[in-house]
Amino acid sequence: MAKETVTELDESNDFGFTFHDEEEIVTSSGVTDEVEVLKEKLRTIRKTYLPLLQHLAKDPDKPMIKWPNRKDILDKQIKKMIDLTNVD
């Protein structure tokens, strides 16, 4: 049985697809902008909460932490965290 070779493309059977670079698709779909917004939110979260954790870890030998007015401070930070992590 002889193998058939294709020497010419039949344009009538192109199946309707075309080729694109990955950058064209990502840029044209608006994904790049959304990724940048999410990156900025992550940077803000890091700048906000990393100092808290570093400060808490600073004096591990002391058994007590004095934190006056923490309810108001924490409520404010909880709201900020919810706003930053909202992905709707």
VOBA-972196 format. One record per atom (N, C-alpha, C, O): atom name; x, y, z; residue number from 1; residue in three letters. Coordinates in Angstrom, 2 decimals. Layout:
<nodes>
<node atom="CA" X="X" Y="Y" Z="Z" n="NUM" res="ALA"/>
...
</nodes>
This chain:
<nodes>
<node atom="N" X="0.84" Y="-1.17" Z="0.00" n="1" res="MET"/>
<node atom="CA" X="0.00" Y="0.00" Z="0.00" n="1" res="MET"/>
<node atom="C" X="0.89" Y="1.24" Z="0.00" n="1" res="MET"/>
<node atom="O" X="1.74" Y="1.39" Z="0.88" n="1" res="MET"/>
<node atom="N" X="0.70" Y="2.11" Z="-0.95" n="2" res="ALA"/>
<node atom="CA" X="1.53" Y="3.31" Z="-1.09" n="2" res="ALA"/>
<node atom="C" X="1.02" Y="4.39" Z="-0.14" n="2" res="ALA"/>
<node atom="O" X="-0.18" Y="4.56" Z="0.06" n="2" res="ALA"/>
<node atom="N" X="1.97" Y="5.11" Z="0.44" n="3" res="LYS"/>
<node atom="CA" X="1.64" Y="6.20" Z="1.35" n="3" res="LYS"/>
<node atom="C" X="1.36" Y="7.45" Z="0.53" n="3" res="LYS"/>
<node atom="O" X="2.12" Y="7.80" Z="-0.36" n="3" res="LYS"/>
<node atom="N" X="0.23" Y="8.12" Z="0.85" n="4" res="GLU"/>
<node atom="CA" X="-0.13" Y="9.33" Z="0.12" n="4" res="GLU"/>
<node atom="C" X="0.59" Y="10.51" Z="0.76" n="4" res="GLU"/>
<node atom="O" X="0.58" Y="10.66" Z="1.98" n="4" res="GLU"/>
<node atom="N" X="1.20" Y="11.35" Z="-0.04" n="5" res="THR"/>
<node atom="CA" X="1.87" Y="12.54" Z="0.46" n="5" res="THR"/>
<node atom="C" X="1.06" Y="13.76" Z="0.08" n="5" res="THR"/>
<node atom="O" X="0.47" Y="13.82" Z="-1.00" n="5" res="THR"/>
<node atom="N" X="1.05" Y="14.72" Z="0.97" n="6" res="VAL"/>
<node atom="CA" X="0.33" Y="15.95" Z="0.72" n="6" res="VAL"/>
<node atom="C" X="1.32" Y="16.98" Z="0.21" n="6" res="VAL"/>
<node atom="O" X="2.28" Y="17.33" Z="0.90" n="6" res="VAL"/>
<node atom="N" X="1.09" Y="17.44" Z="-0.98" n="7" res="THR"/>
<node atom="CA" X="2.00" Y="18.43" Z="-1.55" n="7" res="THR"/>
<node atom="C" X="1.37" Y="19.81" Z="-1.60" n="7" res="THR"/>
<node atom="O" X="2.07" Y="20.82" Z="-1.64" n="7" res="THR"/>
<node atom="N" X="0.07" Y="19.85" Z="-1.59" n="8" res="GLU"/>
<node atom="CA" X="-0.64" Y="21.13" Z="-1.63" n="8" res="GLU"/>
<node atom="C" X="-1.69" Y="21.17" Z="-0.54" n="8" res="GLU"/>
<node atom="O" X="-2.32" Y="20.15" Z="-0.24" n="8" res="GLU"/>
<node atom="N" X="-1.88" Y="22.34" Z="0.07" n="9" res="LEU"/>
<node atom="CA" X="-2.92" Y="22.50" Z="1.08" n="9" res="LEU"/>
<node atom="C" X="-4.23" Y="22.80" Z="0.38" n="9" res="LEU"/>
<node atom="O" X="-4.29" Y="23.64" Z="-0.52" n="9" res="LEU"/>
<node atom="N" X="-5.26" Y="22.14" Z="0.80" n="10" res="ASP"/>
<node atom="CA" X="-6.59" Y="22.42" Z="0.29" n="10" res="ASP"/>
<node atom="C" X="-7.22" Y="23.47" Z="1.20" n="10" res="ASP"/>
<node atom="O" X="-7.66" Y="23.15" Z="2.30" n="10" res="ASP"/>
<node atom="N" X="-7.27" Y="24.71" Z="0.77" n="11" res="GLU"/>
<node atom="CA" X="-7.75" Y="25.83" Z="1.57" n="11" res="GLU"/>
<node atom="C" X="-9.22" Y="25.68" Z="1.98" n="11" res="GLU"/>
<node atom="O" X="-9.66" Y="26.34" Z="2.92" n="11" res="GLU"/>
<node atom="N" X="-9.97" Y="24.85" Z="1.30" n="12" res="SER"/>
<node atom="CA" X="-11.37" Y="24.70" Z="1.65" n="12" res="SER"/>
<node atom="C" X="-11.55" Y="23.86" Z="2.92" n="12" res="SER"/>
<node atom="O" X="-12.64" Y="23.83" Z="3.50" n="12" res="SER"/>
<node atom="N" X="-10.51" Y="23.18" Z="3.34" n="13" res="ASN"/>
<node atom="CA" X="-10.58" Y="22.35" Z="4.55" n="13" res="ASN"/>
<node atom="C" X="-9.62" Y="22.88" Z="5.62" n="13" res="ASN"/>
<node atom="O" X="-8.79" Y="22.13" Z="6.14" n="13" res="ASN"/>
<node atom="N" X="-9.73" Y="24.16" Z="5.96" n="14" res="ASP"/>
<node atom="CA" X="-8.81" Y="24.73" Z="6.94" n="14" res="ASP"/>
<node atom="C" X="-9.28" Y="24.57" Z="8.38" n="14" res="ASP"/>
<node atom="O" X="-8.57" Y="24.97" Z="9.31" n="14" res="ASP"/>
<node atom="N" X="-10.45" Y="24.00" Z="8.60" n="15" res="PHE"/>
<node atom="CA" X="-11.03" Y="23.72" Z="9.92" n="15" res="PHE"/>
<node atom="C" X="-11.36" Y="24.97" Z="10.73" n="15" res="PHE"/>
<node atom="O" X="-11.88" Y="24.84" Z="11.84" n="15" res="PHE"/>
<node atom="N" X="-11.08" Y="26.15" Z="10.23" n="16" res="GLY"/>
<node atom="CA" X="-11.50" Y="27.39" Z="10.87" n="16" res="GLY"/>
<node atom="C" X="-10.63" Y="27.89" Z="12.01" n="16" res="GLY"/>
<node atom="O" X="-11.06" Y="28.78" Z="12.74" n="16" res="GLY"/>
<node atom="N" X="-9.42" Y="27.35" Z="12.20" n="17" res="PHE"/>
<node atom="CA" X="-8.58" Y="27.88" Z="13.27" n="17" res="PHE"/>
<node atom="C" X="-7.38" Y="28.61" Z="12.70" n="17" res="PHE"/>
<node atom="O" X="-6.99" Y="28.41" Z="11.55" n="17" res="PHE"/>
<node atom="N" X="-6.80" Y="29.47" Z="13.54" n="18" res="THR"/>
<node atom="CA" X="-5.59" Y="30.19" Z="13.17" n="18" res="THR"/>
<node atom="C" X="-4.59" Y="30.09" Z="14.33" n="18" res="THR"/>
<node atom="O" X="-4.97" Y="29.71" Z="15.44" n="18" res="THR"/>
<node atom="N" X="-3.35" Y="30.42" Z="14.07" n="19" res="PHE"/>
<node atom="CA" X="-2.31" Y="30.35" Z="15.09" n="19" res="PHE"/>
<node atom="C" X="-2.02" Y="31.74" Z="15.64" n="19" res="PHE"/>
<node atom="O" X="-2.06" Y="32.73" Z="14.92" n="19" res="PHE"/>
<node atom="N" X="-1.74" Y="31.78" Z="16.95" n="20" res="HIS"/>
<node atom="CA" X="-1.41" Y="33.03" Z="17.63" n="20" res="HIS"/>
<node atom="C" X="-0.29" Y="32.77" Z="18.63" n="20" res="HIS"/>
<node atom="O" X="-0.13" Y="31.65" Z="19.12" n="20" res="HIS"/>
<node atom="N" X="0.46" Y="33.80" Z="18.92" n="21" res="ASP"/>
<node atom="CA" X="1.45" Y="33.71" Z="19.99" n="21" res="ASP"/>
<node atom="C" X="0.72" Y="33.79" Z="21.32" n="21" res="ASP"/>
<node atom="O" X="-0.36" Y="34.37" Z="21.41" n="21" res="ASP"/>
<node atom="N" X="1.31" Y="33.22" Z="22.37" n="22" res="GLU"/>
<node atom="CA" X="0.70" Y="33.24" Z="23.71" n="22" res="GLU"/>
<node atom="C" X="0.50" Y="34.68" Z="24.18" n="22" res="GLU"/>
<node atom="O" X="-0.53" Y="34.99" Z="24.79" n="22" res="GLU"/>
<node atom="N" X="1.46" Y="35.55" Z="23.92" n="23" res="GLU"/>
<node atom="CA" X="1.35" Y="36.95" Z="24.35" n="23" res="GLU"/>
<node atom="C" X="0.13" Y="37.63" Z="23.75" n="23" res="GLU"/>
<node atom="O" X="-0.54" Y="38.41" Z="24.43" n="23" res="GLU"/>
<node atom="N" X="-0.18" Y="37.35" Z="22.50" n="24" res="GLU"/>
<node atom="CA" X="-1.35" Y="37.95" Z="21.86" n="24" res="GLU"/>
<node atom="C" X="-2.64" Y="37.56" Z="22.57" n="24" res="GLU"/>
<node atom="O" X="-3.52" Y="38.40" Z="22.78" n="24" res="GLU"/>
<node atom="N" X="-2.74" Y="36.32" Z="22.95" n="25" res="ILE"/>
<node atom="CA" X="-3.96" Y="35.83" Z="23.59" n="25" res="ILE"/>
<node atom="C" X="-4.08" Y="36.41" Z="25.00" n="25" res="ILE"/>
<node atom="O" X="-5.15" Y="36.88" Z="25.38" n="25" res="ILE"/>
<node atom="N" X="-3.01" Y="36.38" Z="25.77" n="26" res="VAL"/>
<node atom="CA" X="-3.05" Y="36.89" Z="27.14" n="26" res="VAL"/>
<node atom="C" X="-3.35" Y="38.37" Z="27.14" n="26" res="VAL"/>
<node atom="O" X="-4.18" Y="38.82" Z="27.92" n="26" res="VAL"/>
<node atom="N" X="-2.69" Y="39.13" Z="26.29" n="27" res="THR"/>
<node atom="CA" X="-2.89" Y="40.58" Z="26.24" n="27" res="THR"/>
<node atom="C" X="-4.29" Y="40.92" Z="25.75" n="27" res="THR"/>
<node atom="O" X="-4.94" Y="41.79" Z="26.31" n="27" res="THR"/>
<node atom="N" X="-4.74" Y="40.24" Z="24.74" n="28" res="SER"/>
<node atom="CA" X="-6.04" Y="40.58" Z="24.18" n="28" res="SER"/>
<node atom="C" X="-7.19" Y="40.18" Z="25.10" n="28" res="SER"/>
<node atom="O" X="-8.28" Y="40.75" Z="25.00" n="28" res="SER"/>
<node atom="N" X="-6.98" Y="39.23" Z="25.99" n="29" res="SER"/>
<node atom="CA" X="-8.07" Y="38.80" Z="26.85" n="29" res="SER"/>
<node atom="C" X="-8.18" Y="39.63" Z="28.12" n="29" res="SER"/>
<node atom="O" X="-9.13" Y="39.44" Z="28.89" n="29" res="SER"/>
<node atom="N" X="-7.26" Y="40.53" Z="28.37" n="30" res="GLY"/>
<node atom="CA" X="-7.32" Y="41.38" Z="29.56" n="30" res="GLY"/>
<node atom="C" X="-6.79" Y="40.70" Z="30.81" n="30" res="GLY"/>
<node atom="O" X="-6.87" Y="41.26" Z="31.90" n="30" res="GLY"/>
<node atom="N" X="-6.25" Y="39.51" Z="30.66" n="31" res="VAL"/>
<node atom="CA" X="-5.74" Y="38.77" Z="31.81" n="31" res="VAL"/>
<node atom="C" X="-4.54" Y="39.49" Z="32.42" n="31" res="VAL"/>
<node atom="O" X="-4.36" Y="39.49" Z="33.63" n="31" res="VAL"/>
<node atom="N" X="-3.72" Y="40.11" Z="31.59" n="32" res="THR"/>
<node atom="CA" X="-2.53" Y="40.79" Z="32.07" n="32" res="THR"/>
<node atom="C" X="-2.89" Y="41.88" Z="33.07" n="32" res="THR"/>
<node atom="O" X="-2.25" Y="42.00" Z="34.11" n="32" res="THR"/>
<node atom="N" X="-3.91" Y="42.68" Z="32.77" n="33" res="ASP"/>
<node atom="CA" X="-4.33" Y="43.74" Z="33.68" n="33" res="ASP"/>
<node atom="C" X="-4.82" Y="43.18" Z="35.00" n="33" res="ASP"/>
<node atom="O" X="-4.50" Y="43.72" Z="36.06" n="33" res="ASP"/>
<node atom="N" X="-5.59" Y="42.12" Z="34.94" n="34" res="GLU"/>
<node atom="CA" X="-6.12" Y="41.50" Z="36.15" n="34" res="GLU"/>
<node atom="C" X="-5.00" Y="40.93" Z="37.02" n="34" res="GLU"/>
<node atom="O" X="-5.05" Y="41.03" Z="38.24" n="34" res="GLU"/>
<node atom="N" X="-4.01" Y="40.34" Z="36.39" n="35" res="VAL"/>
<node atom="CA" X="-2.87" Y="39.79" Z="37.12" n="35" res="VAL"/>
<node atom="C" X="-2.13" Y="40.91" Z="37.83" n="35" res="VAL"/>
<node atom="O" X="-1.73" Y="40.75" Z="38.99" n="35" res="VAL"/>
<node atom="N" X="-1.94" Y="42.05" Z="37.17" n="36" res="GLU"/>
<node atom="CA" X="-1.25" Y="43.18" Z="37.80" n="36" res="GLU"/>
<node atom="C" X="-2.02" Y="43.72" Z="39.01" n="36" res="GLU"/>
<node atom="O" X="-1.42" Y="44.07" Z="40.02" n="36" res="GLU"/>
<node atom="N" X="-3.34" Y="43.78" Z="38.91" n="37" res="VAL"/>
<node atom="CA" X="-4.17" Y="44.23" Z="40.04" n="37" res="VAL"/>
<node atom="C" X="-4.00" Y="43.26" Z="41.21" n="37" res="VAL"/>
<node atom="O" X="-3.85" Y="43.69" Z="42.36" n="37" res="VAL"/>
<node atom="N" X="-4.04" Y="41.97" Z="40.93" n="38" res="LEU"/>
<node atom="CA" X="-3.88" Y="40.98" Z="42.00" n="38" res="LEU"/>
<node atom="C" X="-2.49" Y="41.02" Z="42.61" n="38" res="LEU"/>
<node atom="O" X="-2.34" Y="40.85" Z="43.82" n="38" res="LEU"/>
<node atom="N" X="-1.46" Y="41.25" Z="41.80" n="39" res="LYS"/>
<node atom="CA" X="-0.10" Y="41.37" Z="42.33" n="39" res="LYS"/>
<node atom="C" X="0.00" Y="42.56" Z="43.28" n="39" res="LYS"/>
<node atom="O" X="0.63" Y="42.47" Z="44.33" n="39" res="LYS"/>
<node atom="N" X="-0.61" Y="43.67" Z="42.91" n="40" res="GLU"/>
<node atom="CA" X="-0.57" Y="44.86" Z="43.77" n="40" res="GLU"/>
<node atom="C" X="-1.30" Y="44.60" Z="45.09" n="40" res="GLU"/>
<node atom="O" X="-0.85" Y="45.04" Z="46.14" n="40" res="GLU"/>
<node atom="N" X="-2.42" Y="43.88" Z="45.03" n="41" res="LYS"/>
<node atom="CA" X="-3.13" Y="43.54" Z="46.25" n="41" res="LYS"/>
<node atom="C" X="-2.26" Y="42.66" Z="47.15" n="41" res="LYS"/>
<node atom="O" X="-2.24" Y="42.85" Z="48.37" n="41" res="LYS"/>
<node atom="N" X="-1.55" Y="41.70" Z="46.56" n="42" res="LEU"/>
<node atom="CA" X="-0.67" Y="40.84" Z="47.35" n="42" res="LEU"/>
<node atom="C" X="0.47" Y="41.63" Z="47.98" n="42" res="LEU"/>
<node atom="O" X="0.83" Y="41.38" Z="49.13" n="42" res="LEU"/>
<node atom="N" X="1.03" Y="42.58" Z="47.24" n="43" res="ARG"/>
<node atom="CA" X="2.08" Y="43.43" Z="47.80" n="43" res="ARG"/>
<node atom="C" X="1.55" Y="44.22" Z="48.99" n="43" res="ARG"/>
<node atom="O" X="2.24" Y="44.36" Z="50.01" n="43" res="ARG"/>
<node atom="N" X="0.34" Y="44.74" Z="48.87" n="44" res="THR"/>
<node atom="CA" X="-0.27" Y="45.51" Z="49.96" n="44" res="THR"/>
<node atom="C" X="-0.50" Y="44.63" Z="51.18" n="44" res="THR"/>
<node atom="O" X="-0.25" Y="45.05" Z="52.31" n="44" res="THR"/>
<node atom="N" X="-0.98" Y="43.42" Z="50.96" n="45" res="ILE"/>
<node atom="CA" X="-1.19" Y="42.49" Z="52.07" n="45" res="ILE"/>
<node atom="C" X="0.14" Y="42.21" Z="52.77" n="45" res="ILE"/>
<node atom="O" X="0.21" Y="42.22" Z="54.00" n="45" res="ILE"/>
<node atom="N" X="1.18" Y="41.96" Z="52.00" n="46" res="ARG"/>
<node atom="CA" X="2.49" Y="41.68" Z="52.58" n="46" res="ARG"/>
<node atom="C" X="3.00" Y="42.88" Z="53.39" n="46" res="ARG"/>
<node atom="O" X="3.47" Y="42.71" Z="54.51" n="46" res="ARG"/>
<node atom="N" X="2.89" Y="44.09" Z="52.83" n="47" res="LYS"/>
<node atom="CA" X="3.36" Y="45.28" Z="53.54" n="47" res="LYS"/>
<node atom="C" X="2.55" Y="45.54" Z="54.81" n="47" res="LYS"/>
<node atom="O" X="3.07" Y="46.12" Z="55.76" n="47" res="LYS"/>
<node atom="N" X="1.30" Y="45.13" Z="54.82" n="48" res="THR"/>
<node atom="CA" X="0.43" Y="45.38" Z="55.96" n="48" res="THR"/>
<node atom="C" X="0.65" Y="44.37" Z="57.08" n="48" res="THR"/>
<node atom="O" X="0.73" Y="44.75" Z="58.24" n="48" res="THR"/>
<node atom="N" X="0.75" Y="43.09" Z="56.75" n="49" res="TYR"/>
<node atom="CA" X="0.73" Y="42.04" Z="57.77" n="49" res="TYR"/>
<node atom="C" X="2.09" Y="41.48" Z="58.13" n="49" res="TYR"/>
<node atom="O" X="2.24" Y="40.90" Z="59.21" n="49" res="TYR"/>
<node atom="N" X="3.08" Y="41.61" Z="57.29" n="50" res="LEU"/>
<node atom="CA" X="4.41" Y="41.12" Z="57.63" n="50" res="LEU"/>
<node atom="C" X="5.00" Y="41.87" Z="58.83" n="50" res="LEU"/>
<node atom="O" X="5.58" Y="41.22" Z="59.70" n="50" res="LEU"/>
<node atom="N" X="4.88" Y="43.19" Z="58.92" n="51" res="PRO"/>
<node atom="CA" X="5.39" Y="43.88" Z="60.11" n="51" res="PRO"/>
<node atom="C" X="4.73" Y="43.39" Z="61.41" n="51" res="PRO"/>
<node atom="O" X="5.39" Y="43.29" Z="62.44" n="51" res="PRO"/>
<node atom="N" X="3.45" Y="43.09" Z="61.37" n="52" res="LEU"/>
<node atom="CA" X="2.76" Y="42.57" Z="62.56" n="52" res="LEU"/>
<node atom="C" X="3.42" Y="41.26" Z="63.01" n="52" res="LEU"/>
<node atom="O" X="3.73" Y="41.10" Z="64.19" n="52" res="LEU"/>
<node atom="N" X="3.61" Y="40.35" Z="62.09" n="53" res="LEU"/>
<node atom="CA" X="4.20" Y="39.06" Z="62.43" n="53" res="LEU"/>
<node atom="C" X="5.64" Y="39.21" Z="62.90" n="53" res="LEU"/>
<node atom="O" X="6.05" Y="38.53" Z="63.84" n="53" res="LEU"/>
<node atom="N" X="6.41" Y="40.10" Z="62.26" n="54" res="GLN"/>
<node atom="CA" X="7.79" Y="40.33" Z="62.68" n="54" res="GLN"/>
<node atom="C" X="7.83" Y="40.93" Z="64.08" n="54" res="GLN"/>
<node atom="O" X="8.69" Y="40.57" Z="64.89" n="54" res="GLN"/>
<node atom="N" X="6.92" Y="41.84" Z="64.36" n="55" res="HIS"/>
<node atom="CA" X="6.88" Y="42.48" Z="65.66" n="55" res="HIS"/>
<node atom="C" X="6.49" Y="41.48" Z="66.75" n="55" res="HIS"/>
<node atom="O" X="7.05" Y="41.50" Z="67.85" n="55" res="HIS"/>
<node atom="N" X="5.54" Y="40.62" Z="66.46" n="56" res="LEU"/>
<node atom="CA" X="5.13" Y="39.58" Z="67.42" n="56" res="LEU"/>
<node atom="C" X="6.27" Y="38.60" Z="67.72" n="56" res="LEU"/>
<node atom="O" X="6.39" Y="38.10" Z="68.83" n="56" res="LEU"/>
<node atom="N" X="7.11" Y="38.33" Z="66.73" n="57" res="ALA"/>
<node atom="CA" X="8.21" Y="37.39" Z="66.89" n="57" res="ALA"/>
<node atom="C" X="9.45" Y="38.03" Z="67.53" n="57" res="ALA"/>
<node atom="O" X="10.40" Y="37.33" Z="67.86" n="57" res="ALA"/>
<node atom="N" X="9.43" Y="39.34" Z="67.69" n="58" res="LYS"/>
<node atom="CA" X="10.62" Y="40.07" Z="68.14" n="58" res="LYS"/>
<node atom="C" X="11.09" Y="39.68" Z="69.54" n="58" res="LYS"/>
<node atom="O" X="12.29" Y="39.53" Z="69.75" n="58" res="LYS"/>
<node atom="N" X="10.21" Y="39.51" Z="70.49" n="59" res="ASP"/>
<node atom="CA" X="10.57" Y="39.25" Z="71.89" n="59" res="ASP"/>
<node atom="C" X="9.95" Y="37.94" Z="72.38" n="59" res="ASP"/>
<node atom="O" X="9.03" Y="37.96" Z="73.19" n="59" res="ASP"/>
<node atom="N" X="10.44" Y="36.80" Z="71.90" n="60" res="PRO"/>
<node atom="CA" X="9.80" Y="35.53" Z="72.22" n="60" res="PRO"/>
<node atom="C" X="9.94" Y="35.10" Z="73.67" n="60" res="PRO"/>
<node atom="O" X="9.21" Y="34.23" Z="74.14" n="60" res="PRO"/>
<node atom="N" X="10.88" Y="35.71" Z="74.41" n="61" res="ASP"/>
<node atom="CA" X="11.09" Y="35.31" Z="75.80" n="61" res="ASP"/>
<node atom="C" X="10.05" Y="35.90" Z="76.75" n="61" res="ASP"/>
<node atom="O" X="9.87" Y="35.39" Z="77.86" n="61" res="ASP"/>
<node atom="N" X="9.38" Y="36.95" Z="76.34" n="62" res="LYS"/>
<node atom="CA" X="8.37" Y="37.56" Z="77.20" n="62" res="LYS"/>
<node atom="C" X="7.05" Y="36.82" Z="77.04" n="62" res="LYS"/>
<node atom="O" X="6.57" Y="36.65" Z="75.91" n="62" res="LYS"/>
<node atom="N" X="6.46" Y="36.37" Z="78.14" n="63" res="PRO"/>
<node atom="CA" X="5.25" Y="35.56" Z="78.07" n="63" res="PRO"/>
<node atom="C" X="3.97" Y="36.36" Z="77.80" n="63" res="PRO"/>
<node atom="O" X="2.95" Y="35.77" Z="77.43" n="63" res="PRO"/>
<node atom="N" X="4.00" Y="37.66" Z="77.97" n="64" res="MET"/>
<node atom="CA" X="2.78" Y="38.46" Z="77.82" n="64" res="MET"/>
<node atom="C" X="2.98" Y="39.53" Z="76.75" n="64" res="MET"/>
<node atom="O" X="4.09" Y="40.01" Z="76.52" n="64" res="MET"/>
<node atom="N" X="1.88" Y="39.90" Z="76.11" n="65" res="ILE"/>
<node atom="CA" X="1.86" Y="40.98" Z="75.13" n="65" res="ILE"/>
<node atom="C" X="0.85" Y="42.01" Z="75.60" n="65" res="ILE"/>
<node atom="O" X="-0.30" Y="41.68" Z="75.89" n="65" res="ILE"/>
<node atom="N" X="1.27" Y="43.25" Z="75.69" n="66" res="LYS"/>
<node atom="CA" X="0.35" Y="44.33" Z="76.04" n="66" res="LYS"/>
<node atom="C" X="-0.11" Y="44.96" Z="74.72" n="66" res="LYS"/>
<node atom="O" X="0.69" Y="45.44" Z="73.92" n="66" res="LYS"/>
<node atom="N" X="-1.44" Y="44.95" Z="74.52" n="67" res="TRP"/>
<node atom="CA" X="-1.98" Y="45.43" Z="73.25" n="67" res="TRP"/>
<node atom="C" X="-3.27" Y="46.19" Z="73.51" n="67" res="TRP"/>
<node atom="O" X="-4.36" Y="45.66" Z="73.31" n="67" res="TRP"/>
<node atom="N" X="-3.16" Y="47.43" Z="73.97" n="68" res="PRO"/>
<node atom="CA" X="-4.36" Y="48.22" Z="74.24" n="68" res="PRO"/>
<node atom="C" X="-5.11" Y="48.57" Z="72.95" n="68" res="PRO"/>
<node atom="O" X="-4.50" Y="48.70" Z="71.89" n="68" res="PRO"/>
<node atom="N" X="-6.41" Y="48.71" Z="73.05" n="69" res="ASN"/>
<node atom="CA" X="-7.28" Y="49.09" Z="71.91" n="69" res="ASN"/>
<node atom="C" X="-7.20" Y="48.10" Z="70.75" n="69" res="ASN"/>
<node atom="O" X="-7.43" Y="48.48" Z="69.60" n="69" res="ASN"/>
<node atom="N" X="-6.88" Y="46.86" Z="71.03" n="70" res="ARG"/>
<node atom="CA" X="-6.68" Y="45.91" Z="69.93" n="70" res="ARG"/>
<node atom="C" X="-7.95" Y="45.61" Z="69.16" n="70" res="ARG"/>
<node atom="O" X="-7.88" Y="45.32" Z="67.96" n="70" res="ARG"/>
<node atom="N" X="-9.12" Y="45.67" Z="69.79" n="71" res="LYS"/>
<node atom="CA" X="-10.37" Y="45.38" Z="69.07" n="71" res="LYS"/>
<node atom="C" X="-10.56" Y="46.35" Z="67.91" n="71" res="LYS"/>
<node atom="O" X="-10.85" Y="45.92" Z="66.79" n="71" res="LYS"/>
<node atom="N" X="-10.41" Y="47.63" Z="68.15" n="72" res="ASP"/>
<node atom="CA" X="-10.57" Y="48.62" Z="67.08" n="72" res="ASP"/>
<node atom="C" X="-9.52" Y="48.43" Z="65.98" n="72" res="ASP"/>
<node atom="O" X="-9.82" Y="48.49" Z="64.79" n="72" res="ASP"/>
<node atom="N" X="-8.30" Y="48.21" Z="66.41" n="73" res="ILE"/>
<node atom="CA" X="-7.20" Y="48.01" Z="65.45" n="73" res="ILE"/>
<node atom="C" X="-7.45" Y="46.76" Z="64.61" n="73" res="ILE"/>
<node atom="O" X="-7.31" Y="46.79" Z="63.39" n="73" res="ILE"/>
<node atom="N" X="-7.82" Y="45.68" Z="65.27" n="74" res="LEU"/>
<node atom="CA" X="-8.06" Y="44.42" Z="64.55" n="74" res="LEU"/>
<node atom="C" X="-9.27" Y="44.50" Z="63.64" n="74" res="LEU"/>
<node atom="O" X="-9.24" Y="43.96" Z="62.53" n="74" res="LEU"/>
<node atom="N" X="-10.34" Y="45.16" Z="64.09" n="75" res="ASP"/>
<node atom="CA" X="-11.52" Y="45.33" Z="63.22" n="75" res="ASP"/>
<node atom="C" X="-11.15" Y="46.07" Z="61.94" n="75" res="ASP"/>
<node atom="O" X="-11.61" Y="45.72" Z="60.86" n="75" res="ASP"/>
<node atom="N" X="-10.34" Y="47.10" Z="62.08" n="76" res="LYS"/>
<node atom="CA" X="-9.89" Y="47.88" Z="60.91" n="76" res="LYS"/>
<node atom="C" X="-9.05" Y="47.01" Z="59.96" n="76" res="LYS"/>
<node atom="O" X="-9.22" Y="47.06" Z="58.74" n="76" res="LYS"/>
<node atom="N" X="-8.15" Y="46.21" Z="60.53" n="77" res="GLN"/>
<node atom="CA" X="-7.30" Y="45.35" Z="59.71" n="77" res="GLN"/>
<node atom="C" X="-8.10" Y="44.21" Z="59.07" n="77" res="GLN"/>
<node atom="O" X="-7.81" Y="43.81" Z="57.94" n="77" res="GLN"/>
<node atom="N" X="-9.09" Y="43.68" Z="59.77" n="78" res="ILE"/>
<node atom="CA" X="-9.95" Y="42.64" Z="59.20" n="78" res="ILE"/>
<node atom="C" X="-10.70" Y="43.18" Z="57.99" n="78" res="ILE"/>
<node atom="O" X="-10.79" Y="42.51" Z="56.96" n="78" res="ILE"/>
<node atom="N" X="-11.24" Y="44.39" Z="58.11" n="79" res="LYS"/>
<node atom="CA" X="-11.93" Y="45.00" Z="56.98" n="79" res="LYS"/>
<node atom="C" X="-10.98" Y="45.20" Z="55.80" n="79" res="LYS"/>
<node atom="O" X="-11.34" Y="44.94" Z="54.65" n="79" res="LYS"/>
<node atom="N" X="-9.77" Y="45.65" Z="56.09" n="80" res="LYS"/>
<node atom="CA" X="-8.77" Y="45.86" Z="55.04" n="80" res="LYS"/>
<node atom="C" X="-8.43" Y="44.54" Z="54.35" n="80" res="LYS"/>
<node atom="O" X="-8.32" Y="44.48" Z="53.12" n="80" res="LYS"/>
<node atom="N" X="-8.27" Y="43.48" Z="55.13" n="81" res="MET"/>
<node atom="CA" X="-7.96" Y="42.16" Z="54.57" n="81" res="MET"/>
<node atom="C" X="-9.10" Y="41.67" Z="53.69" n="81" res="MET"/>
<node atom="O" X="-8.86" Y="41.13" Z="52.60" n="81" res="MET"/>
<node atom="N" X="-10.33" Y="41.84" Z="54.13" n="82" res="ILE"/>
<node atom="CA" X="-11.49" Y="41.42" Z="53.34" n="82" res="ILE"/>
<node atom="C" X="-11.54" Y="42.20" Z="52.03" n="82" res="ILE"/>
<node atom="O" X="-11.79" Y="41.62" Z="50.97" n="82" res="ILE"/>
<node atom="N" X="-11.32" Y="43.51" Z="52.09" n="83" res="ASP"/>
<node atom="CA" X="-11.34" Y="44.34" Z="50.88" n="83" res="ASP"/>
<node atom="C" X="-10.25" Y="43.93" Z="49.90" n="83" res="ASP"/>
<node atom="O" X="-10.49" Y="43.86" Z="48.69" n="83" res="ASP"/>
<node atom="N" X="-9.06" Y="43.65" Z="50.41" n="84" res="LEU"/>
<node atom="CA" X="-7.94" Y="43.28" Z="49.55" n="84" res="LEU"/>
<node atom="C" X="-8.09" Y="41.90" Z="48.92" n="84" res="LEU"/>
<node atom="O" X="-7.61" Y="41.65" Z="47.81" n="84" res="LEU"/>
<node atom="N" X="-8.75" Y="41.01" Z="49.63" n="85" res="THR"/>
<node atom="CA" X="-8.86" Y="39.63" Z="49.13" n="85" res="THR"/>
<node atom="C" X="-10.18" Y="39.35" Z="48.41" n="85" res="THR"/>
<node atom="O" X="-10.43" Y="38.21" Z="48.01" n="85" res="THR"/>
<node atom="N" X="-11.00" Y="40.36" Z="48.26" n="86" res="ASN"/>
<node atom="CA" X="-12.25" Y="40.19" Z="47.54" n="86" res="ASN"/>
<node atom="C" X="-11.95" Y="40.01" Z="46.05" n="86" res="ASN"/>
<node atom="O" X="-11.35" Y="40.88" Z="45.42" n="86" res="ASN"/>
<node atom="N" X="-12.37" Y="38.89" Z="45.48" n="87" res="VAL"/>
<node atom="CA" X="-12.07" Y="38.60" Z="44.09" n="87" res="VAL"/>
<node atom="C" X="-13.32" Y="38.55" Z="43.21" n="87" res="VAL"/>
<node atom="O" X="-13.28" Y="37.97" Z="42.13" n="87" res="VAL"/>
<node atom="N" X="-14.40" Y="39.14" Z="43.65" n="88" res="ASP"/>
<node atom="CA" X="-15.64" Y="39.14" Z="42.85" n="88" res="ASP"/>
<node atom="C" X="-15.47" Y="39.96" Z="41.60" n="88" res="ASP"/>
<node atom="O" X="-16.41" Y="40.07" Z="40.81" n="88" res="ASP"/>
</nodes>
